[in-house]
């Protein structure tokens, strides 16, 4: 009485006689299209008169359908153990999981029975009048293959499975080919690793591929443009044909041999922008047989069913897959019976969506369905407030659903993808950077032995918001002239205005030879570079190189910044003293299609690079210290060709009454005639490398104030009074 119930899934009748007057002709049934059995046969013959009792005492044949590792079949004679006169033929058909076989069933006639058919007489008469031989038609009739004599009907045998028999496995590689392209293309028809899925074809109806990724977003005004945000979207759907095949990229063979459980596809994922992103894809396979497991339940509602469904979420109290839910209103009135199928709204639809609504009801699946499907009974349904559905108070609501689980999932860690994340390239030139200003920056560190390194030769570039115009990983690029061994000292006029240049400071006596023009290797803080001369810019037909630097965000200034260190191509400090550099900047997106890596070039004013300084202070007794400062410096000017920079050391003490650290220090005061300021002695040990040395005395006082030594370096640009221009300062505390 309940053929679809879980408590009664089998229908196994006994030995049944035919209880009506059977047709005289056709004493044998034929079942065609069976899988080859052990005898390599595909047609089963099932006689109706195994007991030889003659017409009309024929016996119905039986079909026993069971499961096994693979399809197979046989026929046999079986006898009713309670009545040995009941003998019939049985077709024992074995199907593997997910197998579905459509057969053709009709009758087989004997020669005597054919002669009884008027249609055969008409065929003979027609053939004779046209001088034709009907022998072949006669053979087809005897074989049961002539549709006019023994028409057939299809009978399908199914071993349905609720869940696909295999987890899908993805082979993906996204591609873009044109500037401005907003979608990623997966084409596995020729390059199989670019778009292939492995699955169980016989048990899979559909594969949905979804993507997740993270990207920082800078709108220009949002408070946090740094932390990546989570994104997700449906990429594409593959409808899997029952018959087909493709090449398995995992197969270790040199030839492209197709296998049933592979699909080489062409699909696109639309992003609606051109940005780079690293996407993690996952495939969801849905069973081909979900409708074989559909169940039905009448919802228990009080009052008008539509009103009840709108008032509050309703729990059907069973575990269900949300995508399979159907609701049907049913009622009877004087006009007869009525039904109305309600429409499910897309997932995520708000209950208060204004009319016209995208559906009638919203399904909320129990979130524990994947982890605990047997107990995931907390799912709900609720009608949209503006649904136009209506029904009388005595109407019923049928809840139709398929229970878990009908899906299997791919495992991104096992899929053949690039580091499990698909790099969807940027396909449009980034926006040109807006440079606010450049300032010199320094790094102070102390090494073993007490040497204080004051590392310079770097600049911080401040940039206006927003950033990420080409997606995650966008960098500030230093654009360089691509050079080779035969390149001249200066780049040609066609590219010179758009590349970074440097030169020596003509005011000071210094090394005037710089190592060519800067290349990406001269910028050691870069995290992505291209030195192949393959990058294009809009402003010139000459290709360039680039050194891409990461950016940081200064929330106080509400500006982006980028730190750029400058060295020689060998990573060492430039030999020339305070050289000038003119930066050519562009936004750089390393993962881009051709002609989309670099924005328009922005050239900024010349800036000077400060030299490194190395300081040491060693005790000489209790009240004296030996000082040493070393580094590259100007050894003179045109006015004073042999006069290096002046290095001054000042002993300072802190006034504890002043809270401001910057204002609390002043030259130290000691015993009568105490000297707190010293000019250190300079010596040039190599070209443009100066070492300043000296000894200082500490003040002898009754109290013990905090002391420090402050160094000040002055360039001696011209004659006259005064020290000159201050170019370096540093303070070292005295213990």
C-alpha positions as CSV (number, residue, x, y, z in Angstrom):
1,X,0.0,0.0,0.0
2,X,3.0,2.3,0.4
3,X,5.5,1.3,-2.4
4,X,7.8,4.3,-1.6
5,X,8.0,3.9,2.1
6,X,11.2,3.1,3.9
7,X,9.4,0.2,5.7
8,X,8.3,-1.5,2.6
9,X,10.8,-0.9,-0.2
10,X,10.3,-4.3,-2.0
11,X,7.5,-5.7,-4.1
12,X,8.1,-9.5,-4.5
13,X,5.0,-11.3,-5.7
14,X,4.5,-15.0,-5.7
15,X,3.8,-17.3,-8.6
16,X,0.9,-15.7,-10.4
17,X,-1.2,-17.4,-13.0
18,X,-2.7,-15.2,-15.8
19,X,-6.2,-14.6,-14.6
20,X,-7.6,-13.2,-17.8
21,X,-7.9,-14.6,-21.3
22,X,-4.5,-14.2,-22.8
23,X,-3.7,-13.5,-26.5
24,X,-3.4,-16.7,-28.4
25,X,-0.3,-15.6,-30.4
26,X,2.9,-14.6,-28.6
27,X,3.8,-17.5,-26.2
28,X,7.2,-16.0,-25.5
29,X,8.3,-12.6,-24.2
30,X,11.6,-11.0,-25.5
31,X,13.7,-8.6,-23.5
32,X,16.2,-6.8,-25.7
33,X,19.1,-4.5,-24.9
34,X,20.3,-6.3,-21.8
35,X,24.0,-6.1,-21.0
36,X,26.1,-8.9,-22.3
37,X,26.1,-11.8,-19.9
38,X,28.6,-14.6,-19.4
39,X,27.3,-16.2,-22.7
40,X,27.6,-12.8,-24.5
41,X,23.9,-12.7,-25.0
42,X,21.8,-9.5,-24.9
43,X,18.3,-10.9,-25.5
44,X,16.3,-12.9,-22.9
45,X,13.5,-15.3,-24.0
46,X,10.8,-15.8,-21.5
47,X,8.2,-18.5,-22.4
48,X,4.7,-18.3,-20.9
49,X,3.9,-22.1,-21.1
50,X,6.8,-23.9,-19.4
51,X,4.3,-26.3,-17.8
52,X,3.0,-27.2,-21.3
53,X,-0.6,-26.9,-20.2
54,X,-1.5,-25.2,-23.4
55,X,-3.5,-22.1,-24.1
56,X,-5.2,-20.5,-22.1
57,X,-3.4,-21.9,-19.0
58,X,-0.3,-19.7,-19.4
59,X,1.9,-18.6,-16.5
60,X,3.2,-15.1,-15.9
61,X,7.0,-14.8,-16.1
62,X,9.0,-13.2,-13.3
63,X,11.8,-10.7,-13.2
64,X,14.1,-10.6,-10.2
65,X,16.2,-7.5,-9.9
66,X,19.2,-7.5,-7.6
67,X,22.5,-5.7,-7.1
68,X,26.0,-6.8,-7.8
69,X,29.4,-5.6,-8.7
70,X,28.5,-5.2,-12.4
71,X,25.5,-5.9,-14.7
72,X,24.8,-9.5,-15.5
73,X,21.7,-11.7,-16.2
74,X,20.4,-15.2,-16.8
75,X,17.1,-17.0,-17.4
76,X,15.9,-20.1,-15.6
77,X,12.8,-22.2,-14.9
78,X,11.3,-21.9,-11.5
79,X,8.6,-24.0,-9.8
80,X,6.1,-22.9,-7.2
81,X,7.0,-25.0,-4.1
82,X,3.4,-25.1,-3.0
83,X,2.0,-26.0,-6.5
84,X,4.3,-27.9,-8.8
85,X,2.0,-27.2,-11.7
86,X,3.0,-23.6,-11.5
87,X,6.2,-23.5,-13.5
88,X,7.4,-20.3,-15.1
89,X,10.5,-18.5,-16.5
90,X,12.5,-16.1,-14.5
91,X,14.8,-13.3,-15.6
92,X,17.5,-12.8,-13.0
93,X,19.0,-9.3,-13.7
94,X,21.9,-8.0,-11.7
95,X,22.8,-4.3,-11.7
96,X,25.7,-2.5,-10.2
97,X,25.2,0.7,-8.2
98,X,24.1,3.6,-10.5
99,X,23.4,1.3,-13.5
100,X,20.3,2.1,-15.5
101,X,19.4,-0.1,-18.5
102,X,16.5,0.6,-20.9
103,X,15.3,-2.6,-22.6
104,X,12.7,-3.2,-25.3
105,X,10.0,-5.8,-24.4
106,X,7.7,-7.5,-26.9
107,X,6.5,-10.9,-28.0
108,X,8.1,-13.6,-30.2
109,X,5.9,-15.5,-32.6
110,X,6.3,-19.0,-34.0
111,X,5.9,-19.6,-37.8
112,X,2.4,-21.0,-37.3
113,X,1.4,-17.9,-35.4
114,X,2.8,-15.6,-38.1
115,X,0.6,-17.3,-40.6
116,X,-2.4,-16.3,-38.6
117,X,-1.6,-12.6,-39.0
118,X,-3.5,-10.7,-41.7
119,X,-0.8,-8.1,-41.8
120,X,1.6,-10.8,-43.0
121,X,-0.8,-11.7,-45.8
122,X,-0.9,-8.1,-46.8
123,X,2.9,-7.8,-46.8
124,X,3.1,-11.0,-49.0
125,X,0.5,-9.7,-51.4
126,X,2.2,-6.3,-51.7
127,X,5.6,-7.9,-52.2
128,X,4.3,-10.2,-54.9
129,X,2.6,-7.3,-56.8
130,X,5.9,-5.4,-56.8
131,X,8.2,-8.3,-57.7
132,X,9.9,-8.4,-54.3
133,X,11.0,-11.2,-52.0
134,X,9.6,-10.8,-48.4
135,X,12.0,-13.4,-47.0
136,X,14.0,-10.9,-45.0
137,X,10.8,-9.3,-43.6
138,X,9.7,-12.8,-42.6
139,X,13.0,-13.4,-40.7
140,X,12.6,-10.1,-38.9
141,X,9.0,-11.1,-37.8
142,X,10.2,-14.5,-36.5
143,X,12.9,-12.7,-34.6
144,X,10.4,-10.3,-33.0
145,X,12.0,-7.3,-34.7
146,X,9.1,-6.1,-36.9
147,X,7.2,-3.3,-35.3
148,X,4.0,-3.8,-37.3
149,X,3.6,-7.4,-36.0
150,X,5.1,-7.4,-32.5
151,X,5.5,-3.7,-31.4
152,X,7.6,-3.2,-28.3
153,X,7.7,-0.9,-25.3
154,X,10.7,0.4,-23.4
155,X,11.2,-1.0,-19.9
156,X,13.9,0.6,-17.8
157,X,15.7,-1.1,-14.9
158,X,17.4,1.2,-12.4
159,X,19.8,0.7,-9.5
160,X,19.3,4.2,-8.1
161,X,21.8,5.7,-5.6
162,X,21.1,8.6,-3.4
163,X,24.7,9.9,-3.5
164,X,27.1,10.0,-6.5
165,X,29.5,7.0,-6.4
166,X,32.6,9.2,-6.7
167,X,33.8,12.5,-5.4
168,X,34.4,14.9,-8.3
169,X,38.0,15.8,-9.0
170,X,38.8,19.1,-10.8
171,X,41.6,20.0,-13.2
172,X,41.4,23.8,-13.7
173,X,43.5,26.6,-15.0
174,X,41.8,29.9,-15.7
175,X,42.8,32.0,-18.6
176,X,42.2,35.4,-20.0
177,X,43.2,36.6,-23.5
178,X,41.9,40.1,-24.1
179,X,42.2,43.5,-22.5
180,X,39.1,44.3,-20.5
181,X,38.0,40.7,-20.2
182,X,35.9,40.2,-17.0
183,X,35.5,36.4,-17.1
184,X,38.0,33.5,-16.6
185,X,37.9,30.8,-19.2
186,X,38.4,27.1,-18.4
187,X,39.0,25.2,-21.7
188,X,39.9,21.6,-21.3
189,X,38.9,20.5,-24.8
190,X,42.5,20.6,-26.1
191,X,44.5,21.2,-22.9
192,X,42.9,18.7,-20.6
193,X,44.4,20.1,-17.4
194,X,42.7,23.5,-18.0
195,X,39.2,22.2,-17.7
196,X,38.4,18.6,-16.8
197,X,36.3,16.9,-14.1
198,X,36.5,13.3,-13.1
199,X,33.3,11.8,-11.6
200,X,30.9,8.9,-11.8
201,X,29.1,9.6,-15.0
202,X,26.4,7.0,-14.4
203,X,25.4,8.4,-11.0
204,X,26.0,12.1,-11.5
205,X,23.5,14.5,-13.0
206,X,25.1,17.8,-12.4
207,X,28.3,19.4,-11.2
208,X,28.3,22.8,-9.7
209,X,31.6,24.6,-9.3
210,X,31.8,27.4,-6.7
211,X,34.7,29.7,-5.9
212,X,35.9,31.4,-2.7
213,X,38.6,34.0,-2.5
214,X,39.9,36.9,-0.4
215,X,40.7,40.4,-1.5
216,X,41.4,43.7,0.3
217,X,39.0,46.5,-0.7
218,X,39.8,50.2,-0.7
219,X,36.9,52.4,-1.5
220,X,38.8,55.5,-0.6
221,X,36.8,56.0,2.6
222,X,36.5,52.6,4.4
223,X,38.3,52.3,7.7
224,X,40.2,49.1,6.9
225,X,41.5,48.9,3.4
226,X,44.2,46.3,4.4
227,X,42.4,43.2,5.8
228,X,41.3,40.9,3.0
229,X,37.6,40.4,2.8
230,X,35.9,37.0,2.1
231,X,34.1,36.5,-1.2
232,X,32.2,33.6,-2.7
233,X,30.4,33.0,-5.9
234,X,29.0,30.3,-8.2
235,X,31.4,29.8,-11.1
236,X,29.6,27.4,-13.5
237,X,27.4,24.3,-13.8
238,X,28.1,21.2,-15.9
239,X,25.2,19.1,-16.9
240,X,26.6,15.6,-17.2
241,X,25.2,13.5,-20.1
242,X,24.5,9.8,-19.5
243,X,26.6,8.8,-22.4
244,X,30.0,10.3,-23.1
245,X,33.6,10.4,-22.1
246,X,36.7,12.5,-22.0
247,X,40.5,12.3,-21.4
248,X,41.7,11.7,-17.9
249,X,44.7,14.0,-17.3
250,X,45.8,11.7,-14.5
251,X,46.1,8.7,-16.9
252,X,49.8,7.8,-17.5
253,X,49.5,7.3,-21.2
254,X,50.9,9.2,-24.2
255,X,47.7,8.9,-26.1
256,X,44.5,10.8,-25.5
257,X,42.3,7.8,-24.6
258,X,38.8,8.7,-23.6
259,X,37.2,7.2,-20.5
260,X,33.5,7.3,-19.5
261,X,34.1,9.1,-16.1
262,X,35.9,12.1,-17.5
263,X,34.5,15.3,-19.0
264,X,36.7,17.8,-20.8
265,X,34.7,21.0,-20.8
266,X,34.6,24.7,-21.8
267,X,33.3,26.9,-19.1
268,X,33.6,30.5,-17.8
269,X,33.4,32.2,-14.5
270,X,32.1,35.7,-14.7
271,X,33.6,38.2,-12.1
272,X,32.2,41.4,-13.6
273,X,35.6,43.1,-13.2
274,X,39.2,42.7,-14.6
275,X,41.0,42.3,-11.3
276,X,43.5,39.6,-10.3
277,X,42.3,37.2,-7.6
278,X,43.4,33.8,-6.3
279,X,40.3,31.6,-6.2
280,X,39.8,28.3,-4.4
281,X,37.4,26.2,-6.4
282,X,35.2,23.3,-5.2
283,X,32.9,21.0,-7.1
284,X,29.6,19.7,-5.9
285,X,28.2,16.6,-7.6
286,X,24.5,15.9,-7.5
287,X,23.0,12.4,-7.9
288,X,21.3,11.6,-11.1
289,X,18.7,9.6,-9.1
290,X,17.4,12.1,-6.5
291,X,13.8,11.9,-7.8
292,X,13.8,8.1,-7.0
293,X,14.2,9.0,-3.3
294,X,11.5,11.8,-3.2
295,X,9.3,11.6,-0.1
296,X,6.1,13.4,0.8
297,X,4.7,14.7,4.0
298,X,1.6,16.8,4.9
299,X,2.5,19.7,7.1
300,X,0.6,20.1,10.4
301,X,-0.6,23.7,10.3
302,X,-3.3,25.5,12.3
303,X,-5.8,27.8,10.5
304,X,-5.3,29.1,7.0
305,X,-2.1,27.4,5.7
306,X,-0.8,30.4,3.8
307,X,-1.3,32.7,6.8
308,X,0.5,30.1,9.1
309,X,3.4,29.8,6.7
310,X,3.8,33.6,6.6
311,X,3.6,34.0,10.3
312,X,6.6,32.0,11.4
313,X,9.2,29.5,10.2
314,X,7.8,26.0,10.0
315,X,9.8,22.9,10.9
316,X,8.8,19.8,8.9
317,X,10.8,17.8,11.4
318,X,12.7,15.7,8.9
319,X,16.2,16.0,7.4
320,X,16.0,17.4,3.9
321,X,18.2,18.8,1.1
322,X,17.0,22.4,0.6
323,X,17.4,22.3,-3.2
324,X,14.9,19.5,-3.5
325,X,12.0,21.0,-1.5
326,X,8.6,21.4,-3.2
327,X,5.4,22.8,-1.6
328,X,1.9,22.1,-3.0
329,X,-1.4,23.6,-1.8
330,X,-4.4,21.3,-2.2
331,X,-8.1,21.8,-1.5
332,X,-11.5,20.7,-2.7
333,X,-14.6,22.9,-3.3
334,X,-17.8,22.7,-5.2
335,X,-15.8,23.1,-8.5
336,X,-13.7,20.0,-7.6
337,X,-10.2,19.4,-6.5
338,X,-7.5,22.1,-6.8
339,X,-3.7,22.2,-6.4
340,X,-1.2,25.0,-6.6
341,X,2.6,24.4,-6.7
342,X,4.4,27.1,-4.8
343,X,7.7,28.5,-6.1
344,X,10.9,28.4,-4.0
345,X,12.7,31.7,-3.8
346,X,16.5,31.8,-4.5
347,X,18.7,31.1,-1.5
348,X,19.3,34.2,0.6
349,X,16.0,35.9,-0.4
350,X,14.7,38.2,2.4
351,X,11.3,37.4,3.7
352,X,10.2,41.0,3.3
353,X,11.2,41.2,-0.4
354,X,8.9,43.6,-2.1
355,X,6.5,42.5,-4.8
356,X,6.9,41.2,-7.3
357,X,8.6,38.5,-5.3
358,X,11.1,36.1,-6.8
359,X,9.1,33.2,-5.4
360,X,6.7,32.1,-2.7
361,X,8.8,30.6,0.0
362,X,12.3,30.4,1.5
363,X,14.0,27.2,2.6
364,X,16.6,27.2,5.4
365,X,18.5,24.0,5.5
366,X,19.8,22.7,8.8
367,X,23.4,23.8,9.0
368,X,24.5,20.5,10.4
369,X,23.2,18.5,7.4
370,X,26.7,17.9,6.0
371,X,28.3,16.9,9.4
372,X,25.3,15.0,10.9
373,X,22.7,14.3,8.2
374,X,20.8,11.7,10.2
375,X,19.9,14.3,12.9
376,X,19.7,17.5,10.8
377,X,15.9,18.0,11.4
378,X,15.9,21.7,12.3
379,X,15.5,23.0,8.8
380,X,12.6,25.4,8.2
381,X,10.4,26.8,5.5
382,X,8.6,30.1,5.5
383,X,6.5,32.0,2.9
384,X,7.5,35.5,1.8
385,X,5.4,38.2,3.2
386,X,4.4,39.5,-0.2
387,X,3.7,36.1,-1.9
388,X,0.5,36.2,-3.9
389,X,-0.4,32.6,-3.0
390,X,-3.8,32.0,-1.4
391,X,-5.9,29.0,-0.3
392,X,-9.0,28.4,1.8
393,X,-8.7,27.5,5.4
394,X,-9.2,23.8,4.9
395,X,-6.4,23.5,2.4
396,X,-3.5,21.2,3.0
397,X,0.2,21.7,2.3
398,X,2.2,18.8,0.9
399,X,5.9,19.0,1.8
400,X,7.9,17.1,-0.8
401,X,11.6,16.6,-0.3
402,X,14.7,14.3,-0.7
403,X,16.6,13.4,2.4
404,X,20.3,13.6,2.7
405,X,22.7,13.1,1.2
406,X,22.5,13.7,-2.5
407,X,25.9,15.4,-3.0
408,X,29.6,14.5,-3.0
409,X,32.3,17.2,-3.0
410,X,35.7,17.6,-4.5
411,X,38.7,18.1,-2.2
412,X,40.7,21.2,-3.2
413,X,43.8,19.8,-1.6
414,X,43.7,16.8,-4.0
415,X,42.5,18.6,-7.1
416,X,45.1,19.4,-9.8
417,X,45.2,23.1,-9.4
418,X,48.1,25.6,-9.1
419,X,48.9,25.5,-5.3
420,X,45.2,24.8,-4.8
421,X,44.4,28.4,-5.7
422,X,43.6,29.4,-9.2
423,X,45.3,32.6,-10.3
424,X,42.8,34.6,-12.3
425,X,45.0,37.2,-14.1
426,X,44.3,40.9,-14.2
427,X,43.2,42.0,-17.7
428,X,43.4,45.8,-17.6
429,X,46.1,48.3,-16.9
430,X,46.0,49.5,-13.2
431,X,45.1,53.0,-12.4
432,X,48.2,55.4,-12.3
433,X,49.4,56.0,-8.7
434,X,48.9,59.4,-7.1
435,X,52.1,60.3,-5.3
436,X,51.7,62.7,-2.4
437,X,55.4,63.1,-1.4
438,X,58.7,61.4,-0.7
439,X,60.7,61.5,2.6
440,X,64.0,59.9,3.5
441,X,63.9,57.0,6.0
442,X,66.5,55.3,8.1
443,X,67.0,52.1,9.9
444,X,68.9,52.0,13.2
445,X,70.3,48.8,14.6
446,X,72.9,47.7,17.1
447,X,75.2,44.8,16.4
448,X,77.5,42.7,18.6
449,X,80.5,44.8,19.7
450,X,78.3,47.9,20.2
451,X,78.4,49.1,16.6
452,X,75.3,51.3,15.8
453,X,74.4,51.1,12.2
454,X,72.4,54.1,10.8
455,X,71.3,52.7,7.5
456,X,70.1,55.2,4.9
457,X,69.8,55.1,1.1
458,X,66.0,54.6,1.3
459,X,62.9,56.7,0.7
460,X,59.3,56.4,1.8
461,X,56.7,57.3,-0.8
462,X,53.3,58.4,0.4
463,X,50.4,57.6,-2.0
464,X,46.8,58.7,-2.1
465,X,43.9,56.3,-1.7
466,X,42.4,54.1,-3.1
467,X,44.7,51.2,-3.8
468,X,44.1,47.7,-5.3
469,X,42.8,48.9,-8.6
470,X,44.0,45.7,-10.2
471,X,43.3,43.4,-7.3
472,X,45.2,41.7,-4.5
473,X,49.0,41.9,-4.7
474,X,49.1,45.2,-6.5
475,X,52.5,46.9,-6.0
476,X,54.2,50.2,-6.5
477,X,56.5,49.6,-9.4
478,X,59.8,51.3,-10.0
479,X,60.0,51.4,-13.8
480,X,63.5,50.8,-15.2
481,X,65.2,51.0,-18.5
482,X,66.0,47.5,-19.8
483,X,69.7,47.4,-20.4
484,X,72.2,45.0,-21.9
485,X,76.0,44.9,-22.2
486,X,76.0,47.3,-25.2
487,X,73.7,49.9,-23.7
488,X,74.9,53.5,-23.6
489,X,75.1,55.5,-20.3
490,X,71.7,57.1,-20.8
491,X,68.5,55.6,-22.2
492,X,67.3,56.8,-25.6
493,X,64.9,59.8,-25.8
494,X,62.0,57.5,-26.7
495,X,62.1,55.9,-23.2
496,X,64.1,58.3,-21.0
497,X,61.1,60.4,-19.8
498,X,59.4,57.2,-18.5
499,X,62.1,55.3,-16.6
500,X,64.0,55.8,-13.4
501,X,67.3,57.7,-13.7
502,X,70.1,58.6,-11.3
503,X,73.2,60.7,-11.3
504,X,76.0,62.0,-9.0
505,X,75.8,65.2,-7.0
506,X,77.9,67.8,-8.9
507,X,78.3,70.1,-5.8
508,X,80.6,67.7,-3.9
509,X,83.9,66.1,-4.8
510,X,82.8,62.4,-5.1
511,X,82.9,59.3,-7.2
512,X,81.1,60.3,-10.3
513,X,80.8,56.9,-11.9
514,X,77.6,55.1,-11.0
515,X,76.9,51.5,-12.2
516,X,74.9,52.3,-15.4
517,X,71.3,53.3,-14.8
518,X,69.2,51.5,-12.1
519,X,67.8,48.1,-12.8
520,X,65.4,46.0,-10.7
521,X,68.3,44.5,-8.8
522,X,69.1,48.0,-7.4
523,X,65.9,48.0,-5.3
524,X,66.3,45.2,-2.7
525,X,63.0,45.7,-0.9
526,X,61.0,44.7,-4.0
527,X,58.9,41.6,-3.7
528,X,58.1,41.0,-7.4
529,X,60.2,42.1,-10.3
530,X,60.6,41.6,-14.1
531,X,64.0,42.2,-15.6
532,X,63.3,40.5,-19.0
533,X,62.5,43.6,-20.9
534,X,59.0,42.2,-21.7
535,X,56.7,44.7,-20.1
536,X,54.9,47.4,-22.1
537,X,53.8,50.9,-21.1
538,X,51.3,53.1,-22.8
539,X,53.7,56.0,-23.3
540,X,56.3,54.2,-25.4
541,X,56.9,51.3,-27.7
542,X,60.1,50.4,-25.9
543,X,59.7,47.6,-23.3
544,X,60.7,48.2,-19.7
545,X,61.7,46.4,-16.5
546,X,60.0,46.9,-13.1
547,X,60.7,46.4,-9.4
548,X,57.4,46.0,-7.6
549,X,57.2,47.0,-3.9
550,X,54.5,46.2,-1.4
551,X,52.5,49.0,0.1
552,X,51.4,49.6,3.7
553,X,48.7,51.8,5.1
554,X,49.2,54.7,7.5
555,X,45.9,55.1,9.3
556,X,47.0,58.4,10.9
557,X,47.7,60.1,7.6
558,X,45.0,58.1,5.8
559,X,47.6,57.4,3.1
560,X,49.3,54.4,1.6
561,X,53.1,54.3,1.7
562,X,55.9,52.3,0.1
563,X,59.5,52.0,1.3
564,X,62.1,51.8,-1.4
565,X,65.8,51.1,-0.7
566,X,68.4,51.9,-3.4
567,X,71.7,50.1,-3.8
568,X,74.1,49.1,-6.6
569,X,73.1,46.0,-8.6
570,X,75.3,44.0,-6.3
571,X,73.2,45.0,-3.3
572,X,76.0,47.2,-1.8
573,X,75.7,50.9,-1.0
574,X,76.3,53.2,-3.9
575,X,79.9,54.6,-3.9
576,X,78.9,58.1,-4.9
577,X,78.0,60.5,-2.1
578,X,74.3,61.6,-2.0
579,X,73.5,60.7,-5.6
580,X,70.2,62.0,-7.1
581,X,67.5,59.7,-8.2
582,X,64.4,60.5,-10.3
583,X,61.8,57.8,-9.8
584,X,59.4,56.7,-12.5
585,X,56.5,55.0,-10.7
586,X,53.7,52.8,-12.0
587,X,51.2,50.5,-10.3
588,X,52.4,46.9,-11.0
589,X,50.2,43.8,-11.0
590,X,52.6,40.8,-11.5
591,X,49.8,38.4,-12.4
592,X,48.4,40.0,-15.6
593,X,47.9,39.2,-19.2
594,X,50.1,40.9,-21.8
595,X,50.0,44.7,-21.9
596,X,48.1,44.9,-18.5
597,X,51.0,44.7,-16.0
598,X,51.8,48.4,-15.6
599,X,49.7,51.6,-15.3
600,X,50.6,54.9,-16.9
601,X,54.0,56.1,-15.6
602,X,54.2,58.9,-13.0
603,X,57.5,60.7,-12.8
604,X,58.4,62.5,-9.6
605,X,61.0,65.2,-8.6
606,X,64.6,64.3,-8.0
607,X,65.5,63.1,-4.5
608,X,68.8,62.5,-2.9
609,X,70.0,59.4,-1.1
610,X,71.7,59.7,2.2
611,X,74.8,57.6,3.0
612,X,75.1,54.9,5.8
613,X,76.8,55.7,9.1
614,X,78.5,53.4,11.6
615,X,79.0,54.6,15.1
616,X,80.9,53.1,18.1
617,X,81.5,54.5,21.6
618,X,83.9,52.8,24.0
619,X,84.8,53.5,27.6
620,X,88.2,54.9,28.5
621,X,88.1,55.0,32.3
622,X,85.1,56.3,34.1
623,X,84.8,59.7,32.6
624,X,86.1,59.4,29.0
625,X,84.7,57.9,25.9
626,X,86.3,57.1,22.6
627,X,84.1,57.8,19.6
628,X,84.3,56.6,16.0
629,X,82.0,57.4,13.1
630,X,82.5,56.0,9.6
631,X,80.8,56.1,6.2
632,X,80.9,57.6,2.8
633,X,81.1,61.3,2.7
634,X,82.1,64.2,0.5
635,X,85.9,64.7,0.7
636,X,85.7,68.3,-0.5
637,X,84.0,70.8,-2.9
638,X,85.3,73.0,-5.7
639,X,85.9,75.7,-3.1
640,X,87.5,73.4,-0.5
641,X,88.9,70.3,-2.5
642,X,90.4,68.6,0.5
643,X,88.0,69.3,3.3
644,X,85.6,66.5,4.2
645,X,82.4,67.0,6.2
646,X,82.6,68.2,9.8
647,X,81.5,65.7,12.5
648,X,80.6,67.3,15.8
649,X,80.0,65.4,19.1
650,X,78.1,67.1,21.9
651,X,77.7,65.7,25.4
652,X,74.2,66.5,26.6
653,X,72.3,66.0,29.8
654,X,68.5,65.6,30.4
655,X,66.5,68.0,32.5
656,X,64.2,65.8,34.6
657,X,61.8,68.6,35.1
658,X,60.9,68.8,31.4
659,X,58.5,66.0,30.3
660,X,59.0,66.5,26.5
661,X,61.8,64.2,25.5
662,X,62.8,66.4,22.5
663,X,63.1,69.6,24.6
664,X,64.6,68.1,27.8
665,X,68.2,67.8,26.4
666,X,70.8,70.5,26.4
667,X,74.6,70.6,26.4
668,X,76.0,69.2,29.6
669,X,77.4,71.5,32.4
670,X,80.3,70.3,34.5
671,X,83.3,71.5,36.4
672,X,84.9,74.9,35.7
673,X,86.1,75.1,32.1
674,X,84.3,71.8,31.1
675,X,84.1,71.3,27.3
676,X,80.9,69.7,26.0
677,X,81.4,70.0,22.2
678,X,84.1,68.3,20.2
679,X,85.1,68.4,16.5
680,X,86.1,64.9,15.6
681,X,89.1,64.3,13.5
682,X,88.5,63.1,9.9
683,X,90.6,60.7,7.9
684,X,90.0,59.4,4.4
685,X,90.8,55.7,4.2
686,X,89.6,55.1,0.7
687,X,87.8,57.0,-2.0
688,X,84.9,58.9,-0.5
689,X,85.1,56.9,2.7
690,X,85.7,58.9,5.9
691,X,86.4,57.9,9.5
692,X,85.9,60.4,12.2
693,X,87.5,59.8,15.6
694,X,87.8,61.6,18.9
695,X,87.7,61.4,22.7
696,X,85.2,63.2,24.9
697,X,85.1,63.8,28.7
698,X,82.0,63.4,30.8
699,X,81.0,66.1,33.3
700,X,81.9,65.6,37.0
701,X,78.8,66.6,39.0
702,X,77.4,66.0,42.4
703,X,74.2,64.6,40.8
704,X,74.0,62.0,38.2
705,X,71.8,63.2,35.3
706,X,71.1,61.2,32.3
707,X,73.7,61.8,29.7
708,X,74.0,61.2,25.9
709,X,76.3,62.0,23.0
710,X,74.7,63.7,20.0
711,X,76.5,63.6,16.7
712,X,76.0,66.3,14.0
713,X,77.5,66.2,10.6
714,X,77.8,69.3,8.4
715,X,78.7,69.6,4.8
716,X,81.2,72.3,4.1
717,X,79.7,73.7,0.9
718,X,81.5,77.1,0.8
719,X,83.9,79.3,2.8
720,X,82.8,81.7,5.5
721,X,81.6,81.3,9.1
722,X,79.4,78.5,10.4
723,X,79.5,74.8,10.1
724,X,77.4,74.5,6.9
725,X,74.4,72.3,6.1
726,X,73.6,69.6,8.7
727,X,73.1,66.2,6.9
728,X,73.2,63.7,9.8
729,X,72.4,63.5,13.5
730,X,72.3,60.7,16.0
731,X,72.3,60.3,19.8
732,X,73.8,57.5,21.9
733,X,72.9,57.2,25.6
734,X,75.7,57.0,28.1
735,X,75.4,54.4,30.9
